[in-house]
């Protein structure tokens, strides 16, 4: 009795984070036979797509492409939220605020007006009246976006993967070695061989490990710390009904967070690139310095929380490009391989649009490629310009 011929998938997507899952979903919607592969499972604890919550916002200064992608992703997030049974998108709004009216403010407002996004500007008096739980003495202006808010990250990705109906394989991929100008086989560390006509690598901070020559000096994983504090018992000032998601632009040195979302605690993080991290072996214990930093910020901005107990801390990672632009491009030498990543700390919200754009490139050689997302634009020295 002869052996059955090996199964060939139309596309294998490596990485079951937000980019990989949405890419696989769009490919499946287009009729492709897709297999999604991840070493530890969808949105696992060490993935950039793991963890509790992510912000979705349209404030990007002059970077209209990201405002547009964030806005156009909202419809898919709302759809997924309905499929989940538990909220994935909390439309609590987002408040960006600034010490002074700098160009970023006017650029953001101009883009929002062009795209017809509902947006409100708030002066210091309005901020004090609406959000008395914060100190606004050093803030000149705020931008409030009612249509945005918080995405429940792990829940979102795992719900989306369930929509793929058992197309996830948990297994670690051996760094590929291609012969010629194409790659059709992937070997797992178990020895199993998977075959596909096309392959997408969307594995976040692991991309430089799989492609050290192409990405080792162009994607920079950094260690990021997040903290959740316990508001005072019975204090409604820090609930989602009274406080939106927030971000203090702070001349580009951003602090951001959420109210006490789903009773997890008041979230705060410093959006400053931390030290380099190995996603496999890096220590995931929050530092005393990081905790002291956010407590000092709370004392200045939300003084009622400065000395509150710490509910939880988490260490995740960004996988940064040099300037913060995403990566969605064909491999430079392998004609049937695509690279998707470099979320750079702001990519999660764009997941549905990243998946759509990646799937279009995979399925059609004539699909338009966004130049900013090309591998050719990825430099080897970090100089972040996307905020």
N, C-alpha and C positions, 0 to 999 in steps of 0.2 A: 504494500500500500504506500503510495508516494506521499511525501509531505506536502501540506498546503503551501502555496506560494506566500511569501511574506506580505503583510498588509502595508500598502503605501497610503499615507495620509496626504491630502492636498497640501495642508500646512501644519507644521508643528510650531507652537508658540512656547518658548522657554521663559518661564517667569509668570507666576500667578499673582502678581500685584495688580495695582489699578490699571497700569498701561497694558500689561499682557492680557488681563481678563477682558478689558473692553476691546482690544484688538481681536481676540478670539471670538467675542460675541458678534462683532460686526462681520467678521469673516463667515461665521456660521449663518448669520442672517442673509448673507449673499449666496448661500448654498454650498459653502466649502465644507469638506470633511476635515475638522480641526481637532488636534490633540493639544491640550495644555499640560505642560510639564513644570513641576516645581520641586525643589529639593526637600522642602519642609511642609508644603501645603499652602493653601491660599491665605494671603495676608498673615503669615506667621509672625511670631513675636520679634524676630530679628529683621523683618522686612521694613522698608520705608513705608509700605502701605499698611503695616500693622498698627496697633495702638487704637486710641479711643476716638479722637475727633480731629478734623481738619477744617480750615476756614475756606469758604468760597466767597470771593469778593471780586468786584469789577474795577477797583481802584488800582491802576497800573501806570499812572502818569501818561506819558506819550506812547506807551507800548500798546497801541490799539489792538494788536493781534491777540494779546492775552485777555484783554477785556472782552473781546468778541468771543473767544473760545470759552471763557468762563460763563458768559451769558448763554451761549448756545448749548452748553453742557447741561444747563439747569433742567431742561425738559426731560432729558434722560434720567437725571437724578430723581426727579419727581416720579417718573415712571417706576424706577427701581424701588423707591420708597413705598409705593403702593404694593409692589410685589412682595416686599419683605415681611409685612405684618407688624414690624416695628419701625419707627421713624429712621430713615437714612438721611434725609435732608430736613434739618430744623431751620425753617425760614424765620429766624429771630432777628434778621438784619445785621449789618456790620457798620460800625462807626470807626472811621479813620480820623485821627486828629493830629494837629500840627502846631508846633510852637510859634510858627509864623507862616504867613501866606507865601509859600515858596512856589517855584515854577511847577512842581509836581502837582500841586492843587489845581492850578488853572489848566494844566495839560489833561488831568483826569476829567475835570468838568467839561472840557471841550470834547473829549472822546465820548463821554456819556451823552452829551447833547446830540452829537452826530448819530449815535446808535439808539437814541431815544430811550435811554434807561432812566427809570425814576430815581432821582437823586436829590438830596436836600443838603444845603449848607447851613451850618449852625455856628453862630458866633459864641463868644465866651459866656455871655449872659444866658443864651438859650441852653448851652451845655450845663450850666449850673442849675438851671430850673428843671431840666429833663433828667439829669443824672447827678443828684446831689451826693451820691455815695462816693464820688470821685472828686479830687482836687483839680481845679482847672485854672489856677492862677497864672500858670506859665503857658497856657494854650490860647492861640488866637482864633483858630477855626477848626471845624470838624466837617467831615463828609459822611452823611448817613445814607446807606444803600438798603432800602427795605426788602428788596427781592432776594438778597443773599443770606448767608448765615453759616451754619455748621453742618458738616458731613460726618457721619459716624463711619469711620474709615474701615475698620476690620469688618464690621457688619455689612458695609456696602460691597466690599470685594467678595466676601463669602456668599452673600446673596446672589451676586452676579454669576459666580462660578456655579452655583446650584442651577441657575437658568441654563447652563451649558449641558446639563443632563449627563453627568458621569463622564465628561470628557477631560477630567483632570487625572493625571498620572503623577503620583508622588515618587520622585526619584531624582538623584543628583546626576547632572550631565558632566561627563569628562570633557575637558577643554578640547574643542574640535580640531582635528587635523585634516585639512582638505587636500584632495589631489586634483589639480587642474583649477578650473574657474567656477566650480560649483561644489555644494555640500549637500548630500542627500541622506547621510546616515549620522545618527547621534548614538553614542554609546553611553549607557548609564553605568554608575560605579558597580552595579550588580552584574555587569557584563551583557545585559540585554541591549539589543540594537533596535532603534526606532528609525523608520524610513519615511521620508516626505519629499514631495516635489519642491516645496518651498519651506523656509525656516525663518522664524522671527525670534530674535533674542531681545527680551524685554525684562531683564533680570537685575535692574537697578544697580546697587553697589557691587554686584558680582560681575557686571560687564567687563571691568578692567581685568578681572581674573581670567575670564574666558577669552578675552582678546587683548592680551597685554601689549602687543605691537601696535595695534590700532587705537586702543583706548586707555592704555596704562598711564599715559601722561596727559590725558584729556578729560577724564572724569575723576573727581576728587571726593571720595567719601569722607564726611566729617561727622564727628560725634556731637549729638544735640541732646540737651536736657530739657525735660518738661516736668512741671510741678503742679499738683492739685492741692489746694488748701481748703480746710473746713470753715465755711462761714459760721458766724454765731448762730446758735439755735434760734429758730423762729424769725430770723432776720430776712425779710423778703427783698431787701435791696439788691441782693446778688443772685436773684433768680432770673430765668430767661424772660419772664414777663416784664421785668423792670430794667434789665440791662442787656444790650445786644452783644454779639461778638465785637471785639474791639482791637484796634492796633494803633499804637503810638509811633508815628513815623520817626520822631526823634532825630531829624536830619539824616535819615537813612539807617540809623542804628535802632532797629525796630524791636519793641516789646509788643507782644500780642497775647490774646487769650479769650476765654469764654466765661460766661456766668456759670452758675452751678447747674450744669446740664445733666439731666437724667440722674441727679443726686450724686454725681461723682465727685463734686468739689469745684472750686473756682480754679480754672486752668490759667497758667501763665508760663510763657517761654520767652527767652531772649533770642531773637532771630539773627544771631551773630554766628558766623561759621566757627565751629569748635575745632579741636585738634583732629588730625587724621585718625581714622578708625579702620580696622580690618573687620568686615561684617561677620566673619566666622568666629574670630577669637577675641574681639574687642570686649573690654570690661563694660558691663551694663549697669554699674552702680553709679548713682548720681553723686556729684562731688559736693563737698562742703562749700567750695567757692561758688558753684552755681546756685546753691540754695541761698547763700548770703547775698548774691547779686539780685535775685528776684525778690527777696525780702526787703532789700534796700529800695527797690523800685516800688513795691507795695506801700512802704512807709511814705513815699513821696506822692503816689497817685491814689491808692486805695488804703488809707491809713487804718481803717477798721479791720483789715485783714493781715496787717504786717506781722502780728505776733500769734496768728491763729495756727492751730496744729496742722502739720503736713499730713494730708490723707494718703498721698501716693506720689512717687516720682518715677520717671521713665527715661531711659536713654535709647534713642533711636539714631538714625543717621540720615543726613542728606546725601544725595549723590550729585555733586555740583559739576556743571560745566564751568568753563573759565568765567563767563559773564552772566550765567543764569539762564541762557537759552536752552530749550529742549533739544533732544536729538531724535530725529525721525528720518532715516536715510538708508539707502542700500549699502551693503558692505562694499568697500572700495575694490575688492578683487573677486569676490564671490557673487556671481550674478543672481543667485536665487536665495540670498540671505539678506535680511534687513535688521537694523539695529535701532532700538527704541528705548530711550531712557533720558538720563540727566534731568530728572525732575527738579533738582536744585532747590528743594524746600518749598516750592510753590506749585508743583506739578499736579498734585492729587486732584484738585478741583477740575482740571482740564481733561481728566481721564476719558470721558465719552468722546470728546473731539479728537484727542490723540489717537484713540482706537479707530475712529472713523478715517482719519488721515492716513494712518499706517495701513489699514486694510485696503484703502484705495490704491496705495502705492504697490502693495503686494499683488493685487488683482489686475492692475493695468499698467503697462509700461508707459502709457500716455498720460497718466495722472500727473497733475501739477504738484511739484514739490516746493514746499516753503523754504526759500533760501536760508533763512535764519536757523532752520533746524537741520541743516546739512552738516555732515561730518567735517567738510572742508573748513567750516567756520569755527571749529572748536580749537581754541588755542591751548597752550601748555602752561600758561601762567594765569593764576586766578586774579580777576579784576571784575568783581560783580557789578553789573549795571542794571539788572532787572530786579525791581523791588515790588 
